[in-house]
Amino acid sequence: MAVKERIGTVVSSKMDKTVVVAVETRVPHPKYGKTMVQTRRYKAHDEDNNCNEGDRVRIRESRPLSKEKRWVIVETLSHASGV
């Protein structure tokens, strides 16, 4: 089974060693066909507390680390500007 990876934006980094990553996907409406943007929020493990709000990151699925945390930060693609 393939390892799932997502690219998203950090929307919260207030927890210790945990960030919330928002991943946007574009899907067509089932009836009307218009493209919609769906946002899904994942809690990801950030061991060194390096990520800040606004950073673009790649996350990878992992074993359950806590009640809601099942993703790990693999790399930071870009840092937020002006923070």
Rosetta constraint file for C-alpha pairs under 8 A:
AtomPair CA 3 CA 60 HARMONIC 7.07 0.50
AtomPair CA 3 CA 61 HARMONIC 6.49 0.50
AtomPair CA 4 CA 60 HARMONIC 5.85 0.50
AtomPair CA 4 CA 61 HARMONIC 5.53 0.50
AtomPair CA 5 CA 58 HARMONIC 6.86 0.50
AtomPair CA 5 CA 59 HARMONIC 5.59 0.50
AtomPair CA 5 CA 60 HARMONIC 4.50 0.50
AtomPair CA 5 CA 61 HARMONIC 6.48 0.50
AtomPair CA 6 CA 23 HARMONIC 7.07 0.50
AtomPair CA 6 CA 58 HARMONIC 5.74 0.50
AtomPair CA 6 CA 59 HARMONIC 5.39 0.50
AtomPair CA 6 CA 60 HARMONIC 6.65 0.50
AtomPair CA 7 CA 23 HARMONIC 6.43 0.50
AtomPair CA 7 CA 56 HARMONIC 7.08 0.50
AtomPair CA 7 CA 57 HARMONIC 5.73 0.50
AtomPair CA 7 CA 58 HARMONIC 4.51 0.50
AtomPair CA 7 CA 59 HARMONIC 6.36 0.50
AtomPair CA 8 CA 21 HARMONIC 5.81 0.50
AtomPair CA 8 CA 22 HARMONIC 5.38 0.50
AtomPair CA 8 CA 23 HARMONIC 4.43 0.50
AtomPair CA 8 CA 24 HARMONIC 7.01 0.50
AtomPair CA 8 CA 56 HARMONIC 5.67 0.50
AtomPair CA 8 CA 57 HARMONIC 5.67 0.50
AtomPair CA 8 CA 58 HARMONIC 6.62 0.50
AtomPair CA 8 CA 59 HARMONIC 7.88 0.50
AtomPair CA 9 CA 21 HARMONIC 5.36 0.50
AtomPair CA 9 CA 22 HARMONIC 5.34 0.50
AtomPair CA 9 CA 23 HARMONIC 6.67 0.50
AtomPair CA 9 CA 53 HARMONIC 7.68 0.50
AtomPair CA 9 CA 54 HARMONIC 5.84 0.50
AtomPair CA 9 CA 55 HARMONIC 5.64 0.50
AtomPair CA 9 CA 56 HARMONIC 4.63 0.50
AtomPair CA 9 CA 57 HARMONIC 6.23 0.50
AtomPair CA 10 CA 19 HARMONIC 6.62 0.50
AtomPair CA 10 CA 20 HARMONIC 5.74 0.50
AtomPair CA 10 CA 21 HARMONIC 4.41 0.50
AtomPair CA 10 CA 22 HARMONIC 6.32 0.50
AtomPair CA 10 CA 51 HARMONIC 7.46 0.50
AtomPair CA 10 CA 52 HARMONIC 6.76 0.50
AtomPair CA 10 CA 53 HARMONIC 5.00 0.50
AtomPair CA 10 CA 54 HARMONIC 5.30 0.50
AtomPair CA 10 CA 55 HARMONIC 5.46 0.50
AtomPair CA 10 CA 56 HARMONIC 6.55 0.50
AtomPair CA 10 CA 57 HARMONIC 7.21 0.50
AtomPair CA 11 CA 19 HARMONIC 7.63 0.50
AtomPair CA 11 CA 20 HARMONIC 5.73 0.50
AtomPair CA 11 CA 21 HARMONIC 5.84 0.50
AtomPair CA 11 CA 22 HARMONIC 6.44 0.50
AtomPair CA 11 CA 53 HARMONIC 5.19 0.50
AtomPair CA 11 CA 54 HARMONIC 6.29 0.50
AtomPair CA 12 CA 19 HARMONIC 5.69 0.50
AtomPair CA 12 CA 20 HARMONIC 5.11 0.50
AtomPair CA 12 CA 21 HARMONIC 7.38 0.50
AtomPair CA 12 CA 52 HARMONIC 7.52 0.50
AtomPair CA 12 CA 53 HARMONIC 5.66 0.50
AtomPair CA 13 CA 18 HARMONIC 6.63 0.50
AtomPair CA 13 CA 19 HARMONIC 4.63 0.50
AtomPair CA 13 CA 20 HARMONIC 6.60 0.50
AtomPair CA 13 CA 51 HARMONIC 7.02 0.50
AtomPair CA 13 CA 52 HARMONIC 5.86 0.50
AtomPair CA 13 CA 53 HARMONIC 6.17 0.50
AtomPair CA 14 CA 18 HARMONIC 7.80 0.50
AtomPair CA 14 CA 19 HARMONIC 7.28 0.50
AtomPair CA 15 CA 19 HARMONIC 6.66 0.50
AtomPair CA 16 CA 49 HARMONIC 7.14 0.50
AtomPair CA 17 CA 45 HARMONIC 5.83 0.50
AtomPair CA 17 CA 46 HARMONIC 4.71 0.50
AtomPair CA 17 CA 47 HARMONIC 5.20 0.50
AtomPair CA 17 CA 48 HARMONIC 6.71 0.50
AtomPair CA 17 CA 49 HARMONIC 5.42 0.50
AtomPair CA 18 CA 43 HARMONIC 6.60 0.50
AtomPair CA 18 CA 44 HARMONIC 5.62 0.50
AtomPair CA 18 CA 45 HARMONIC 4.76 0.50
AtomPair CA 18 CA 46 HARMONIC 5.29 0.50
AtomPair CA 18 CA 47 HARMONIC 7.75 0.50
AtomPair CA 18 CA 49 HARMONIC 7.57 0.50
AtomPair CA 19 CA 43 HARMONIC 5.75 0.50
AtomPair CA 19 CA 44 HARMONIC 5.39 0.50
AtomPair CA 19 CA 45 HARMONIC 6.57 0.50
AtomPair CA 19 CA 46 HARMONIC 6.57 0.50
AtomPair CA 19 CA 51 HARMONIC 7.51 0.50
AtomPair CA 20 CA 41 HARMONIC 6.41 0.50
AtomPair CA 20 CA 42 HARMONIC 5.61 0.50
AtomPair CA 20 CA 43 HARMONIC 4.56 0.50
AtomPair CA 20 CA 44 HARMONIC 6.20 0.50
AtomPair CA 21 CA 41 HARMONIC 5.51 0.50
AtomPair CA 21 CA 42 HARMONIC 5.19 0.50
AtomPair CA 21 CA 43 HARMONIC 6.28 0.50
AtomPair CA 21 CA 44 HARMONIC 6.96 0.50
AtomPair CA 21 CA 57 HARMONIC 8.00 0.50
AtomPair CA 22 CA 39 HARMONIC 6.28 0.50
AtomPair CA 22 CA 40 HARMONIC 5.63 0.50
AtomPair CA 22 CA 41 HARMONIC 4.44 0.50
AtomPair CA 22 CA 42 HARMONIC 6.46 0.50
AtomPair CA 23 CA 39 HARMONIC 5.59 0.50
AtomPair CA 23 CA 40 HARMONIC 5.30 0.50
AtomPair CA 23 CA 41 HARMONIC 6.28 0.50
AtomPair CA 23 CA 42 HARMONIC 7.74 0.50
AtomPair CA 24 CA 37 HARMONIC 6.33 0.50
AtomPair CA 24 CA 38 HARMONIC 5.58 0.50
AtomPair CA 24 CA 39 HARMONIC 4.49 0.50
AtomPair CA 24 CA 40 HARMONIC 6.50 0.50
AtomPair CA 25 CA 37 HARMONIC 5.69 0.50
AtomPair CA 25 CA 38 HARMONIC 5.32 0.50
AtomPair CA 25 CA 39 HARMONIC 6.52 0.50
AtomPair CA 26 CA 35 HARMONIC 6.28 0.50
AtomPair CA 26 CA 36 HARMONIC 5.57 0.50
AtomPair CA 26 CA 37 HARMONIC 4.62 0.50
AtomPair CA 26 CA 38 HARMONIC 6.25 0.50
AtomPair CA 27 CA 35 HARMONIC 5.53 0.50
AtomPair CA 27 CA 36 HARMONIC 5.46 0.50
AtomPair CA 27 CA 37 HARMONIC 6.50 0.50
AtomPair CA 27 CA 38 HARMONIC 7.26 0.50
AtomPair CA 28 CA 32 HARMONIC 7.88 0.50
AtomPair CA 28 CA 33 HARMONIC 4.96 0.50
AtomPair CA 28 CA 34 HARMONIC 5.36 0.50
AtomPair CA 28 CA 35 HARMONIC 4.31 0.50
AtomPair CA 28 CA 36 HARMONIC 5.91 0.50
AtomPair CA 29 CA 33 HARMONIC 4.61 0.50
AtomPair CA 29 CA 34 HARMONIC 5.32 0.50
AtomPair CA 29 CA 35 HARMONIC 6.16 0.50
AtomPair CA 29 CA 36 HARMONIC 6.51 0.50
AtomPair CA 42 CA 69 HARMONIC 7.55 0.50
AtomPair CA 42 CA 71 HARMONIC 7.24 0.50
AtomPair CA 43 CA 68 HARMONIC 6.75 0.50
AtomPair CA 43 CA 69 HARMONIC 5.07 0.50
AtomPair CA 43 CA 70 HARMONIC 7.01 0.50
AtomPair CA 43 CA 71 HARMONIC 6.51 0.50
AtomPair CA 44 CA 59 HARMONIC 7.14 0.50
AtomPair CA 44 CA 69 HARMONIC 5.86 0.50
AtomPair CA 44 CA 70 HARMONIC 6.62 0.50
AtomPair CA 44 CA 71 HARMONIC 4.50 0.50
AtomPair CA 44 CA 72 HARMONIC 4.93 0.50
AtomPair CA 44 CA 73 HARMONIC 6.15 0.50
AtomPair CA 45 CA 65 HARMONIC 7.99 0.50
AtomPair CA 45 CA 69 HARMONIC 7.02 0.50
AtomPair CA 45 CA 70 HARMONIC 7.92 0.50
AtomPair CA 45 CA 71 HARMONIC 6.20 0.50
AtomPair CA 45 CA 72 HARMONIC 4.61 0.50
AtomPair CA 45 CA 73 HARMONIC 6.01 0.50
AtomPair CA 46 CA 50 HARMONIC 7.01 0.50
AtomPair CA 46 CA 51 HARMONIC 7.23 0.50
AtomPair CA 46 CA 72 HARMONIC 6.70 0.50
AtomPair CA 46 CA 73 HARMONIC 5.83 0.50
AtomPair CA 51 CA 55 HARMONIC 6.54 0.50
AtomPair CA 51 CA 76 HARMONIC 7.52 0.50
AtomPair CA 52 CA 79 HARMONIC 7.77 0.50
AtomPair CA 52 CA 80 HARMONIC 7.45 0.50
AtomPair CA 53 CA 80 HARMONIC 7.05 0.50
AtomPair CA 54 CA 79 HARMONIC 7.03 0.50
AtomPair CA 54 CA 80 HARMONIC 4.81 0.50
AtomPair CA 54 CA 81 HARMONIC 7.98 0.50
AtomPair CA 55 CA 76 HARMONIC 7.05 0.50
AtomPair CA 55 CA 77 HARMONIC 7.53 0.50
AtomPair CA 55 CA 78 HARMONIC 5.77 0.50
AtomPair CA 55 CA 79 HARMONIC 4.54 0.50
AtomPair CA 55 CA 80 HARMONIC 4.82 0.50
AtomPair CA 56 CA 76 HARMONIC 6.11 0.50
AtomPair CA 56 CA 77 HARMONIC 5.34 0.50
AtomPair CA 56 CA 78 HARMONIC 5.20 0.50
AtomPair CA 56 CA 79 HARMONIC 6.54 0.50
AtomPair CA 56 CA 80 HARMONIC 7.65 0.50
AtomPair CA 57 CA 73 HARMONIC 6.91 0.50
AtomPair CA 57 CA 74 HARMONIC 7.52 0.50
AtomPair CA 57 CA 75 HARMONIC 5.87 0.50
AtomPair CA 57 CA 76 HARMONIC 4.43 0.50
AtomPair CA 57 CA 77 HARMONIC 5.27 0.50
AtomPair CA 57 CA 78 HARMONIC 7.18 0.50
AtomPair CA 58 CA 73 HARMONIC 6.10 0.50
AtomPair CA 58 CA 74 HARMONIC 5.56 0.50
AtomPair CA 58 CA 75 HARMONIC 5.46 0.50
AtomPair CA 58 CA 76 HARMONIC 6.44 0.50
AtomPair CA 58 CA 77 HARMONIC 6.99 0.50
AtomPair CA 59 CA 71 HARMONIC 6.18 0.50
AtomPair CA 59 CA 72 HARMONIC 5.43 0.50
AtomPair CA 59 CA 73 HARMONIC 4.52 0.50
AtomPair CA 59 CA 74 HARMONIC 5.35 0.50
AtomPair CA 59 CA 75 HARMONIC 7.37 0.50
AtomPair CA 60 CA 71 HARMONIC 5.47 0.50
AtomPair CA 60 CA 72 HARMONIC 5.36 0.50
AtomPair CA 60 CA 73 HARMONIC 6.52 0.50
AtomPair CA 60 CA 74 HARMONIC 6.37 0.50
AtomPair CA 61 CA 70 HARMONIC 6.07 0.50
AtomPair CA 61 CA 71 HARMONIC 4.53 0.50
AtomPair CA 61 CA 72 HARMONIC 6.45 0.50
AtomPair CA 62 CA 70 HARMONIC 5.47 0.50
AtomPair CA 62 CA 71 HARMONIC 5.36 0.50
AtomPair CA 62 CA 72 HARMONIC 6.54 0.50
AtomPair CA 63 CA 70 HARMONIC 5.91 0.50
AtomPair CA 63 CA 71 HARMONIC 7.78 0.50
AtomPair CA 64 CA 68 HARMONIC 7.66 0.50
AtomPair CA 64 CA 69 HARMONIC 6.14 0.50
AtomPair CA 64 CA 70 HARMONIC 4.69 0.50
AtomPair CA 64 CA 71 HARMONIC 7.94 0.50
AtomPair CA 65 CA 69 HARMONIC 5.46 0.50
AtomPair CA 65 CA 70 HARMONIC 5.88 0.50
AtomPair CA 66 CA 70 HARMONIC 7.33 0.50
